[in-house]
């Protein structure tokens, strides 16, 4: 029988700009995502997160939905510009009080808060100073983190510094499709390094306060070569170095993969050895976001990586074109254990955007593909535990249909369907399924 360990965290995840709305309420400052989404042509249909799921005003009822679902953990992020409108110095007491109330509501419902400090929304005032390209950004981040640690650290047992730094730099600095909308091979690796420096600074600030657990969340995607040719094998190694090893090798080994200089060429910066060594700050856990794998082939016209993805013809794909491949989750968890040691792991995001039918007259939303996605990936996670991986929690992405960044409201990941005009939430069949799985600790998979 499938059974997950005692103490396993069953959670769901969200992020501030994707669900909160009320972006400038109660003295909050602008974020770079507010600015980006209000710039013509940047997002699908010009949609913004101004209202999103209106979670800022509907928090108590949303926590009740988490309680109904049976969650014993909830991962959410803090909007930096809600707490520090200018990114530095002056604290917005009302903004900080929102998260204070949320933590208390969660604890009263028996739900452990897991807080992410940065999930892509940087204060616009800091963006004006260069954002993650500014070497001072590590200090800004540590100062912000200390403000939040002091307010919430007595009740929040587990913290995440950064969510998916790869997406921040690849989408925001290399390809320009996310905030801040830059497109420069010279900027992307510099932003990446400063993000890692910021992570280290926040961990050190946390340790100085004598707190409990802190880690980082990275998105990982196993890379398979399309053939056994040396060119395709090398292409897979480059793709793996760029997406998977760039951040983890730096944090665990104090070095970047050697393929990085090959990928970026003259745009790759020379890093001071002491700066690289300083990235090896111990963490208490590693969070992994997993959605899909990639099969890659060599392609001279394939950008910096000189690769192209090969779509698998007989596989199920999500609405974002991501192949459903749960076997790769097991492989990924084992790889993380073998390469980086046996520290605790958490699956901090896992889910899928599929077409959902409108809410039926009887209030049902049937999403069989998502139900099957969760079933197969939870089985894959359990298989990794059976093979010795110290996996301690699973967070579904996402609790609600939400603002899916540059895709606007066109892609739905939620366990709860959200009518964005009325803000009515309706549990989907996948929510009812996840609820049963949690109640049985996986026995009903």
Sine and cosine of phi, psi and omega as CSV:
sin_phi,cos_phi,sin_psi,cos_psi,sin_omega,cos_omega
0.00,0.00,0.66,-0.75,0.06,-1.00
-0.96,0.29,0.84,-0.54,0.02,-1.00
-0.57,-0.82,0.80,-0.59,0.03,-1.00
-1.00,0.06,0.39,-0.92,-0.12,-0.99
-0.90,0.43,0.40,-0.92,0.18,-0.98
-0.85,0.52,0.62,-0.79,0.02,-1.00
0.99,0.13,-0.01,1.00,0.02,-1.00
-0.89,0.45,0.68,-0.73,0.01,-1.00
-1.00,0.04,0.84,-0.54,0.08,-1.00
-0.96,-0.29,0.95,-0.32,-0.13,-0.99
-0.71,-0.71,0.05,-1.00,0.19,-0.98
-0.72,-0.70,0.35,-0.94,-0.11,-0.99
-0.79,-0.62,0.48,-0.88,0.10,-0.99
-0.56,-0.83,0.06,-1.00,0.18,-0.98
-0.68,-0.74,0.40,-0.92,-0.18,-0.98
-0.84,0.54,-0.84,0.54,-0.10,-0.99
-0.92,0.39,-0.38,0.92,-0.04,-1.00
-0.98,0.18,-0.37,0.93,-0.06,-1.00
-0.79,-0.62,-0.42,0.91,-0.22,-0.98
-0.94,0.34,-0.68,0.74,-0.19,-0.98
0.91,0.41,-0.26,-0.97,0.04,-1.00
0.73,0.68,0.73,0.69,-0.18,-0.98
-0.87,0.49,-0.50,0.86,-0.04,-1.00
-0.92,-0.39,0.26,0.97,-0.06,-1.00
-0.94,0.35,0.52,-0.85,0.16,-0.99
0.80,0.60,0.64,0.77,0.12,-0.99
1.00,0.04,0.12,0.99,0.02,-1.00
-0.91,0.42,0.45,-0.89,0.06,-1.00
-0.99,-0.13,0.17,-0.98,0.06,-1.00
-0.93,0.36,0.56,-0.83,0.19,-0.98
-0.96,-0.29,0.25,-0.97,0.05,-1.00
-0.92,0.40,-0.44,0.90,0.05,-1.00
-0.97,0.26,-0.56,0.83,0.11,-0.99
-0.88,0.47,-0.72,0.70,-0.01,-1.00
-0.90,0.43,-0.71,0.71,-0.03,-1.00
-0.89,0.46,-0.71,0.70,-0.07,-1.00
-0.94,0.34,-0.35,0.94,0.04,-1.00
-1.00,-0.04,0.07,1.00,0.05,-1.00
-1.00,-0.04,0.82,-0.58,-0.08,-1.00
-0.80,0.60,0.74,-0.67,0.10,-0.99
1.00,0.07,-0.03,1.00,-0.07,-1.00
-1.00,0.09,-0.50,0.86,-0.06,-1.00
-0.79,-0.61,0.36,-0.93,-0.02,-1.00
-0.88,0.48,0.80,-0.60,-0.01,-1.00
0.85,0.52,0.32,0.95,0.00,-1.00
0.91,0.41,0.39,0.92,-0.10,-0.99
-0.98,0.21,0.54,-0.84,-0.06,-1.00
-0.81,-0.59,0.13,-0.99,0.08,-1.00
-1.00,-0.10,0.40,0.92,-0.07,-1.00
-0.85,0.52,-0.59,0.81,0.02,-1.00
-0.92,-0.40,-0.70,0.71,-0.01,-1.00
0.76,0.65,-0.84,-0.55,0.01,-1.00
-0.99,-0.11,0.13,0.99,0.03,-1.00
0.82,0.57,0.51,0.86,-0.07,-1.00
-0.90,0.43,-0.49,0.87,-0.01,-1.00
-0.84,0.54,-0.56,0.83,-0.03,-1.00
-0.98,-0.21,-0.12,0.99,-0.09,-1.00
-0.85,-0.52,0.40,0.91,-0.11,-0.99
-0.85,0.53,-0.75,0.67,-0.05,-1.00
-0.85,0.53,-0.69,0.72,-0.01,-1.00
-0.94,0.34,-0.51,0.86,0.04,-1.00
-0.94,0.35,-0.60,0.80,0.07,-1.00
-0.91,0.42,-0.58,0.81,0.07,-1.00
-0.89,0.46,-0.57,0.82,0.06,-1.00
-0.92,0.39,-0.61,0.79,0.08,-1.00
-0.89,0.45,-0.65,0.76,0.01,-1.00
-0.89,0.45,-0.67,0.74,0.03,-1.00
-0.86,0.50,-0.64,0.77,-0.03,-1.00
-0.93,0.37,-0.38,0.92,0.01,-1.00
1.00,-0.04,0.23,0.97,-0.02,-1.00
-0.88,0.48,0.63,-0.78,0.20,-0.98
-0.94,-0.34,0.11,0.99,0.06,-1.00
-0.43,-0.90,0.50,-0.86,0.02,-1.00
-0.62,-0.79,0.82,-0.57,0.02,-1.00
-0.98,-0.21,0.86,-0.51,0.04,-1.00
-0.70,-0.72,0.27,-0.96,0.03,-1.00
-0.91,-0.41,0.34,-0.94,0.03,-1.00
-0.97,-0.22,0.71,-0.71,0.08,-1.00
-0.99,0.16,0.95,-0.31,-0.05,-1.00
-0.78,0.62,-0.70,0.72,-0.07,-1.00
-0.96,0.27,-0.21,0.98,0.12,-0.99
-0.98,0.22,-0.53,0.85,-0.02,-1.00
-1.00,0.05,-0.67,0.74,0.02,-1.00
-0.80,-0.60,1.00,-0.03,-0.13,-0.99
-0.81,0.59,-0.52,0.85,0.03,-1.00
-0.98,-0.19,0.10,1.00,0.00,-1.00
1.00,0.07,-0.33,0.94,-0.05,-1.00
-0.59,-0.81,0.29,-0.96,0.22,-0.97
0.92,0.40,-1.00,-0.08,-0.20,-0.98
-0.95,0.31,0.86,-0.51,0.02,-1.00
-1.00,0.07,0.69,-0.73,0.09,-1.00
-1.00,-0.02,0.98,-0.19,-0.11,-0.99
-0.86,0.50,-0.61,0.79,-0.02,-1.00
-0.93,0.37,-0.62,0.79,0.03,-1.00
-0.91,0.41,-0.67,0.74,0.02,-1.00
-0.92,0.39,-0.55,0.83,0.00,-1.00
-0.90,0.43,-0.50,0.87,0.05,-1.00
-0.86,0.52,-0.73,0.68,-0.02,-1.00
-0.95,0.30,-0.52,0.86,0.09,-1.00
-0.87,0.49,-0.71,0.70,0.03,-1.00
-0.91,0.41,-0.66,0.75,-0.01,-1.00
-0.87,0.49,-0.70,0.71,0.01,-1.00
-0.87,0.49,-0.69,0.72,0.00,-1.00
-0.90,0.43,-0.64,0.77,0.04,-1.00
-0.89,0.46,-0.67,0.74,0.01,-1.00
-0.89,0.46,-0.74,0.67,-0.02,-1.00
-0.89,0.45,-0.62,0.78,0.03,-1.00
-0.90,0.43,-0.45,0.89,0.02,-1.00
-1.00,-0.02,0.08,1.00,0.00,-1.00
0.97,0.24,0.45,0.89,-0.06,-1.00
-0.90,-0.43,0.80,-0.59,-0.03,-1.00
-0.99,0.16,0.83,-0.56,0.04,-1.00
-0.98,0.20,0.75,-0.67,0.13,-0.99
-0.87,-0.49,0.91,-0.41,-0.21,-0.98
-0.96,-0.29,0.76,-0.64,0.10,-0.99
-0.98,-0.20,0.79,-0.61,-0.04,-1.00
-0.97,0.23,-0.57,0.82,-0.05,-1.00
-0.65,-0.76,0.92,-0.40,0.09,-1.00
-0.83,-0.56,0.86,0.51,0.24,-0.97
1.00,0.06,-0.29,0.96,-0.08,-1.00
-0.99,-0.14,0.98,-0.20,-0.03,-1.00
-1.00,-0.05,0.64,-0.77,0.10,-0.99
-0.80,0.60,0.73,-0.68,-0.04,-1.00
-0.88,0.47,-0.53,0.85,0.01,-1.00
-0.89,0.46,-0.55,0.84,0.06,-1.00
-0.98,0.21,-0.56,0.83,0.08,-1.00
-0.86,0.52,-0.61,0.79,0.02,-1.00
-0.91,0.41,-0.35,0.94,0.03,-1.00
-0.99,-0.11,0.20,0.98,0.01,-1.00
0.95,-0.30,-0.20,0.98,0.04,-1.00
0.84,0.55,-0.73,-0.68,-0.07,-1.00
-0.96,0.28,-0.07,1.00,0.11,-0.99
-0.99,0.10,-0.25,0.97,-0.04,-1.00
-1.00,0.07,0.82,-0.58,0.00,-1.00
-0.85,0.52,-0.39,0.92,0.02,-1.00
-0.96,0.29,-0.14,0.99,-0.08,-1.00
-0.88,0.48,-0.52,0.85,0.03,-1.00
-0.89,0.46,-0.67,0.74,0.04,-1.00
-0.92,0.38,-0.64,0.77,0.06,-1.00
-0.84,0.54,-0.71,0.71,-0.07,-1.00
-0.91,0.41,-0.67,0.74,0.00,-1.00
-0.90,0.44,-0.64,0.77,0.02,-1.00
-0.90,0.43,-0.70,0.72,0.07,-1.00
-0.87,0.49,-0.71,0.70,-0.02,-1.00
-0.86,0.51,-0.66,0.75,-0.01,-1.00
-0.89,0.46,-0.61,0.79,0.05,-1.00
-0.86,0.51,-0.71,0.70,-0.04,-1.00
-0.96,0.30,-0.65,0.76,0.03,-1.00
-0.85,0.53,-0.69,0.73,-0.04,-1.00
-0.90,0.44,-0.58,0.81,-0.05,-1.00
-0.99,0.17,-0.65,0.76,-0.17,-0.99
-0.91,-0.41,-0.19,0.98,-0.19,-0.98
-0.90,0.43,-0.36,0.93,0.02,-1.00
-0.96,0.27,-0.27,0.96,-0.06,-1.00
-0.86,-0.51,-0.24,0.97,-0.01,-1.00
-0.98,-0.20,0.92,-0.38,-0.09,-1.00
-0.99,0.12,-0.25,0.97,-0.16,-0.99
-0.60,-0.80,0.80,-0.60,-0.07,-1.00
-0.84,-0.55,0.54,-0.84,0.13,-0.99
-0.89,-0.45,0.76,-0.65,0.03,-1.00
-0.96,0.27,-0.88,0.47,-0.08,-1.00
-0.82,-0.58,0.57,-0.82,0.17,-0.99
-0.96,-0.28,0.86,-0.50,0.15,-0.99
0.78,0.62,0.89,0.46,0.04,-1.00
-0.84,0.54,-0.46,0.89,0.04,-1.00
-0.86,0.50,-0.69,0.73,-0.01,-1.00
-0.92,0.40,-0.65,0.76,0.01,-1.00
-0.82,0.58,-0.71,0.70,-0.10,-1.00
-1.00,0.07,-0.64,0.77,-0.02,-1.00
-0.92,0.39,-0.75,0.66,-0.05,-1.00
-0.99,0.15,-0.54,0.84,-0.12,-0.99
-1.00,-0.06,-0.44,0.90,-0.09,-1.00
-0.87,-0.49,-0.42,0.91,-0.02,-1.00
-0.99,-0.14,-0.69,0.73,-0.06,-1.00
-0.95,-0.32,-0.26,0.97,0.13,-0.99
0.96,0.28,0.30,0.95,-0.05,-1.00
-1.00,-0.08,-0.14,0.99,0.12,-0.99
-0.81,-0.58,0.22,-0.97,0.08,-1.00
-0.87,0.50,0.64,-0.77,0.14,0.99
-1.00,0.04,0.11,0.99,0.10,-1.00
1.00,0.10,0.42,0.91,0.04,-1.00
-1.00,0.02,0.33,-0.94,0.04,-1.00
-0.58,-0.81,0.99,0.11,-0.08,-1.00
-0.55,-0.83,0.84,-0.54,0.08,-1.00
-0.92,0.39,-0.31,0.95,0.05,-1.00
-0.98,0.20,-0.51,0.86,-0.05,-1.00
-0.99,0.13,-0.62,0.79,-0.15,-0.99
-0.83,0.56,-0.78,0.63,-0.03,-1.00
-0.92,0.39,-0.48,0.88,0.04,-1.00
-0.95,0.33,-0.66,0.75,0.07,-1.00
-0.89,0.45,-0.65,0.76,0.02,-1.00
-0.86,0.51,-0.72,0.70,-0.04,-1.00
-0.91,0.42,-0.65,0.76,0.01,-1.00
-0.93,0.36,-0.55,0.84,0.10,-0.99
-0.88,0.48,-0.69,0.72,0.02,-1.00
-0.92,0.38,-0.61,0.79,0.10,-1.00
-0.88,0.47,-0.62,0.78,0.03,-1.00
-0.91,0.41,-0.67,0.74,0.07,-1.00
-0.83,0.56,-0.75,0.66,-0.02,-1.00
-0.88,0.47,-0.68,0.74,-0.01,-1.00
-0.89,0.46,-0.63,0.77,0.02,-1.00
-0.93,0.36,-0.65,0.76,0.05,-1.00
-0.87,0.49,-0.70,0.72,0.00,-1.00
-0.90,0.43,-0.62,0.78,0.04,-1.00
-0.90,0.43,-0.63,0.78,0.02,-1.00
-0.91,0.42,-0.70,0.71,0.01,-1.00
-0.88,0.48,-0.63,0.78,-0.03,-1.00
-0.90,0.44,-0.38,0.93,0.01,-1.00
-1.00,-0.07,0.03,1.00,0.08,-1.00
0.93,0.36,0.54,0.84,-0.06,-1.00
-1.00,0.07,-0.21,-0.98,-0.19,-0.98
-1.00,-0.10,-0.99,-0.10,-0.17,-0.99
-0.91,-0.41,0.67,-0.74,0.04,-1.00
-0.57,-0.82,0.58,-0.81,0.00,-1.00
-0.40,-0.91,-0.27,-0.96,-0.01,-1.00
-0.73,-0.69,0.41,-0.91,0.04,-1.00
-0.88,-0.48,0.81,-0.58,0.04,-1.00
-0.86,-0.52,0.54,-0.84,0.12,-0.99
-1.00,-0.04,0.79,-0.61,-0.06,-1.00
-0.84,-0.55,0.52,-0.85,-0.06,-1.00
-0.53,-0.85,0.96,-0.29,0.02,-1.00
-0.82,0.57,0.66,-0.75,-0.02,-1.00
-0.93,-0.37,0.85,-0.52,0.01,-1.00
-0.94,-0.33,0.69,-0.73,0.08,-1.00
-0.96,0.28,0.66,-0.75,-0.03,-1.00
-0.93,0.36,-0.36,0.93,0.04,-1.00
-0.46,-0.89,0.01,-1.00,0.04,-1.00
-1.00,0.00,0.14,0.99,0.02,-1.00
-0.92,0.38,0.50,-0.87,-0.02,-1.00
-0.88,0.47,-0.57,0.82,0.00,-1.00
-0.90,0.43,-0.70,0.71,-0.01,-1.00
-0.94,0.34,-0.60,0.80,0.05,-1.00
-0.89,0.45,-0.66,0.75,0.04,-1.00
-0.92,0.40,-0.60,0.80,0.05,-1.00
-0.88,0.48,-0.67,0.74,0.02,-1.00
-0.90,0.43,-0.61,0.79,0.02,-1.00
-0.91,0.40,-0.64,0.76,0.04,-1.00
-0.90,0.43,-0.70,0.71,-0.01,-1.00
-0.89,0.45,-0.64,0.77,0.02,-1.00
-0.92,0.39,-0.68,0.73,0.01,-1.00
-0.88,0.47,-0.70,0.72,-0.08,-1.00
-0.93,0.38,-0.70,0.71,-0.11,-0.99
-1.00,-0.05,-0.62,0.78,-0.18,-0.98
-0.97,-0.24,-0.68,0.73,-0.11,-0.99
-1.00,-0.07,-0.29,0.96,-0.06,-1.00
-0.81,0.58,-0.72,0.70,-0.07,-1.00
-1.00,0.04,-0.67,0.75,-0.09,-1.00
-0.95,0.30,-0.64,0.77,0.06,-1.00
-0.88,0.47,-0.63,0.77,0.02,-1.00
-0.89,0.45,-0.69,0.72,-0.07,-1.00
-0.96,0.27,-0.56,0.83,-0.08,-1.00
-0.99,-0.12,-0.49,0.87,-0.08,-1.00
-0.90,-0.43,-0.16,0.99,-0.03,-1.00
0.94,0.34,0.52,0.86,0.04,-1.00
-0.43,-0.90,0.41,-0.91,0.12,-0.99
-1.00,-0.09,0.48,-0.88,0.05,-1.00
-0.85,0.53,0.61,-0.79,-0.04,-1.00
-0.90,0.44,-0.39,0.92,0.02,-1.00
-0.91,0.42,-0.32,0.95,-0.09,-1.00
-0.90,0.43,-0.64,0.77,0.02,-1.00
-0.93,0.36,-0.52,0.85,0.07,-1.00
-0.92,0.38,-0.65,0.76,-0.03,-1.00
-0.91,0.41,-0.75,0.66,-0.13,-0.99
-1.00,-0.03,-0.28,0.96,0.02,-1.00
0.86,0.51,-0.76,-0.65,-0.05,-1.00
-0.91,0.42,-0.30,0.95,-0.01,-1.00
-0.99,0.16,-0.20,0.98,-0.01,-1.00
-0.97,0.23,0.83,-0.56,-0.05,-1.00
-0.98,0.19,0.46,-0.89,0.14,-0.99
-1.00,0.09,0.85,-0.53,-0.04,-1.00
-0.99,-0.17,0.67,-0.74,0.08,-1.00
-0.89,0.45,0.75,-0.66,-0.02,-1.00
-0.82,0.58,-0.59,0.81,0.00,-1.00
-0.92,0.38,-0.61,0.80,0.03,-1.00
-0.91,0.41,-0.64,0.77,0.04,-1.00
-0.91,0.41,-0.70,0.72,-0.02,-1.00
-0.88,0.47,-0.54,0.84,-0.04,-1.00
-0.93,0.36,-0.26,0.97,0.00,-1.00
-0.96,0.27,-0.24,0.97,-0.05,-1.00
-0.99,0.13,0.81,0.59,0.05,-1.00
-1.00,0.06,0.84,-0.54,-0.05,-1.00
-0.85,0.52,0.62,-0.78,0.10,-1.00
-0.86,-0.51,0.29,-0.96,-0.08,-1.00
-1.00,0.00,-0.39,0.92,0.01,-1.00
-0.35,-0.94,0.29,-0.96,0.10,-0.99
-0.87,-0.50,0.80,-0.60,0.09,-1.00
-0.99,-0.13,0.70,-0.72,-0.03,-1.00
-0.84,-0.54,0.79,-0.62,0.16,-0.99
-0.98,-0.21,0.82,-0.57,-0.03,-1.00
-0.77,-0.64,0.76,-0.65,0.05,-1.00
-0.80,-0.60,-0.59,0.81,-0.14,-0.99
-0.30,-0.95,0.02,-1.00,0.15,-0.99
-0.89,-0.46,0.08,-1.00,0.12,-0.99
-0.72,-0.70,0.65,-0.76,0.17,-0.99
-0.95,-0.31,0.87,-0.49,-0.18,-0.98
-0.85,-0.52,0.52,-0.85,0.07,-1.00
-0.80,-0.60,0.40,-0.92,0.08,-1.00
-0.92,0.38,0.66,-0.75,0.05,-1.00
-0.45,-0.89,0.92,-0.40,-0.02,-1.00
-0.88,0.47,-0.38,0.93,0.02,-1.00
-0.99,-0.12,0.24,0.97,-0.09,-1.00
-1.00,-0.07,0.67,0.74,0.09,-1.00
0.93,0.36,-0.38,-0.93,-0.05,-1.00
-0.85,0.53,-0.63,0.78,-0.06,-1.00
-0.98,0.22,-0.31,0.95,-0.09,-1.00
0.81,0.59,0.77,0.64,0.01,-1.00
-0.68,-0.73,0.28,-0.96,0.21,-0.98
-0.62,-0.79,0.56,-0.83,0.02,-1.00
-0.99,0.13,0.66,-0.75,0.00,-1.00
-0.97,-0.24,0.92,-0.38,0.00,-1.00
-0.94,0.34,0.75,-0.66,-0.03,-1.00
-0.99,0.11,0.85,-0.53,-0.23,-0.97
-0.93,0.37,-0.48,0.88,-0.12,-0.99
-0.94,-0.33,0.25,0.97,-0.04,-1.00
-1.00,-0.09,0.35,-0.94,0.17,-0.99
-0.99,0.14,0.70,-0.72,0.04,-1.00
-0.84,-0.55,0.55,-0.84,0.05,-1.00
-0.98,0.20,0.04,-1.00,0.00,-1.00
-0.92,0.39,-0.28,0.96,0.09,-1.00
-1.00,-0.03,0.08,1.00,0.03,-1.00
0.99,0.13,0.23,0.97,-0.02,-1.00
-1.00,0.05,0.77,-0.63,0.00,-1.00
-0.93,0.36,0.69,-0.72,0.10,-1.00
-0.99,0.12,0.92,-0.38,-0.09,-1.00
-0.57,-0.82,0.97,0.23,-0.08,-1.00
-0.89,0.45,-0.47,0.88,0.01,-1.00
-0.83,0.55,-0.53,0.85,-0.02,-1.00
-0.95,0.32,-0.37,0.93,0.08,-1.00
-0.92,0.40,-0.70,0.71,0.06,-1.00
-0.86,0.51,-0.73,0.68,-0.01,-1.00
-0.86,0.51,-0.67,0.74,-0.05,-1.00
-0.91,0.42,-0.70,0.72,0.01,-1.00
-0.90,0.44,-0.64,0.76,0.04,-1.00
-0.92,0.40,-0.65,0.76,0.02,-1.00
-0.88,0.47,-0.69,0.72,0.00,-1.00
-0.88,0.47,-0.65,0.76,0.02,-1.00
-0.90,0.43,-0.72,0.70,-0.07,-1.00
-0.94,0.34,-0.61,0.79,-0.09,-1.00
-1.00,0.09,-0.60,0.80,-0.16,-0.99
-0.90,-0.43,0.11,0.99,0.07,-1.00
0.99,-0.11,0.08,-1.00,-0.18,-0.98
-1.00,-0.06,0.52,0.85,0.00,-1.00
-0.92,0.38,0.37,-0.93,0.00,-1.00
-0.86,0.51,0.63,-0.77,0.04,-1.00
-0.89,-0.46,0.52,-0.85,0.14,-0.99
-0.76,-0.66,0.70,-0.71,0.22,-0.98
-0.99,0.13,0.96,-0.29,-0.14,-0.99
-1.00,-0.06,-0.27,0.96,0.16,-0.99
-0.48,-0.88,0.69,-0.72,0.13,-0.99
-0.30,-0.95,0.82,-0.58,-0.04,-1.00
0.04,-1.00,-0.11,-0.99,-0.11,-0.99
-0.47,-0.88,0.59,-0.80,0.13,-0.99
-0.99,-0.10,0.94,-0.34,0.10,-0.99
-0.84,-0.54,0.32,-0.95,0.10,-0.99
-0.90,0.43,0.76,-0.66,0.08,-1.00
-0.92,-0.39,0.73,-0.69,0.06,-1.00
-0.94,0.35,0.31,-0.95,0.08,-1.00
-0.87,0.49,0.36,-0.93,0.05,-1.00
-0.88,0.47,0.80,-0.61,-0.03,-1.00
-0.96,0.29,0.22,-0.97,-0.01,-1.00
-0.86,0.52,-0.57,0.82,0.00,-1.00
-1.00,0.09,0.16,0.99,0.07,-1.00
0.99,0.12,0.23,0.97,-0.03,-1.00
-0.99,-0.12,0.53,-0.85,0.19,-0.98
-0.79,-0.62,0.95,-0.30,-0.01,-1.00
-1.00,0.01,0.83,-0.56,0.01,-1.00
-0.73,-0.68,0.93,0.36,-0.12,-0.99
-0.87,0.49,-0.56,0.83,0.00,-1.00
-0.91,0.42,-0.61,0.79,0.01,-1.00
-0.95,0.32,-0.63,0.78,0.08,-1.00
-0.84,0.54,-0.73,0.68,0.00,-1.00
-0.91,0.42,-0.60,0.80,0.04,-1.00
-0.86,0.50,-0.76,0.65,-0.01,-1.00
-0.90,0.44,-0.68,0.73,-0.02,-1.00
-0.86,0.52,-0.75,0.66,-0.08,-1.00
-0.94,0.35,-0.58,0.82,-0.01,-1.00
-0.97,0.23,-0.55,0.84,0.10,-1.00
-0.92,0.39,-0.61,0.79,0.10,-0.99
-0.89,0.45,-0.63,0.78,0.03,-1.00
-0.91,0.41,-0.62,0.79,0.05,-1.00
-0.91,0.42,-0.67,0.74,0.01,-1.00
-0.90,0.43,-0.60,0.80,0.03,-1.00
-0.87,0.49,-0.60,0.80,0.03,-1.00
-0.92,0.39,-0.64,0.77,0.05,-1.00
-0.87,0.49,-0.68,0.73,0.00,-1.00
-0.89,0.45,-0.40,0.92,0.01,-1.00
-0.99,-0.13,0.27,0.96,0.17,-0.99
0.98,-0.19,0.07,1.00,0.03,-1.00
-0.97,0.24,0.72,-0.70,0.02,-1.00
-1.00,0.07,0.95,0.32,-0.01,-1.00
-1.00,-0.02,0.83,-0.56,-0.15,-0.99
-0.91,-0.42,-0.04,1.00,0.01,-1.00
-0.13,-0.99,0.32,-0.95,-0.01,-1.00
-0.64,-0.77,0.83,-0.56,0.02,-1.00
-0.90,-0.44,0.89,-0.45,0.03,-1.00
-0.95,0.30,0.65,-0.76,0.17,-0.99
-0.94,-0.35,0.90,-0.43,0.12,0.99
-0.70,-0.71,0.21,-0.98,0.03,-1.00
-0.86,0.51,-0.73,0.69,-0.05,-1.00
-0.84,-0.55,0.47,-0.89,0.36,-0.93
-0.83,0.56,0.67,-0.75,-0.11,-0.99
-0.52,-0.85,-0.20,-0.98,0.05,-1.00
-0.98,0.18,0.94,-0.35,-0.12,-0.99
-1.00,-0.07,0.84,0.55,0.10,-0.99
0.79,0.61,-0.78,-0.63,-0.07,-1.00
-0.91,0.41,-0.28,0.96,0.06,-1.00
-0.99,0.14,-0.04,1.00,0.00,-1.00
0.87,0.49,-0.73,-0.69,-0.03,-1.00
-0.97,-0.24,0.35,0.94,-0.10,-0.99
-1.00,0.09,-0.18,0.98,-0.04,-1.00
-0.82,-0.57,0.78,-0.63,-0.09,-1.00
-0.91,-0.41,0.86,-0.52,0.03,-1.00
-0.94,-0.33,-0.12,0.99,-0.31,-0.95
-0.96,0.29,0.46,-0.89,0.26,-0.96
-0.96,0.28,-0.49,0.87,0.08,-1.00
-0.94,-0.33,0.78,-0.62,0.14,-0.99
-0.95,0.32,0.68,-0.73,0.04,-1.00
-0.87,-0.49,0.82,-0.58,0.19,-0.98
-1.00,0.08,0.95,-0.33,-0.16,-0.99
-0.96,0.28,-0.17,0.98,0.10,-0.99
-1.00,0.05,-0.65,0.76,-0.04,-1.00
-0.98,-0.20,-0.28,0.96,-0.08,-1.00
0.92,0.40,0.30,0.95,0.09,-1.00
-0.95,0.32,0.76,-0.66,0.06,-1.00
-0.98,-0.21,0.71,-0.70,0.02,-1.00
-0.77,-0.64,0.84,-0.55,0.03,-1.00
-0.91,0.41,0.74,-0.68,0.06,-1.00
-0.99,0.10,0.15,-0.99,0.08,-1.00
-0.85,0.53,-0.54,0.84,0.01,-1.00
-0.91,0.40,-0.54,0.84,0.07,-1.00
-0.92,0.39,-0.69,0.72,0.01,-1.00
-0.90,0.44,-0.61,0.80,0.04,-1.00
-0.91,0.41,-0.74,0.67,-0.01,-1.00
-0.88,0.48,-0.62,0.79,0.05,-1.00
-0.86,0.52,-0.70,0.71,0.01,-1.00
-0.91,0.40,-0.63,0.78,0.03,-1.00
-0.88,0.47,-0.70,0.71,-0.01,-1.00
-0.89,0.45,-0.70,0.71,-0.02,-1.00
-0.86,0.51,-0.56,0.83,-0.04,-1.00
-0.99,-0.13,0.05,1.00,-0.09,-1.00
0.81,0.58,0.59,0.81,0.08,-1.00
0.99,-0.13,-0.10,0.99,-0.07,-1.00
-0.92,0.40,-0.40,0.92,-0.04,-1.00
-1.00,-0.05,0.16,0.99,0.02,-1.00
-0.88,0.48,0.00,0.00,0.00,0.00
